[in-house]
């Protein structure tokens, strides 16, 4: 039985994983940008009065989004 590395996966499965990671990365980055651009709603939902949570949450979402997109591009490269 072969190891479950990306090199041994069929191209169709790699493309699907790459698409899922790219879309989820874009969603996380957009959510992070929304947290940074409109922190009032996030603060109200989370019960924060100072506004620090929205900034940290927004930055974390952007980092997660960028890392998802980077993983999709680096690990699951397609034949181009």
Secondary structure, 3 states (H helix, E strand, C coil): CCCCCHHHCCHHHHHHHHHHHHHHHHHHHHHHHHHHHCHHHHHHHHCCCCCHHHHHHHHHHHHHHHHHHHHHHHCCCCCC
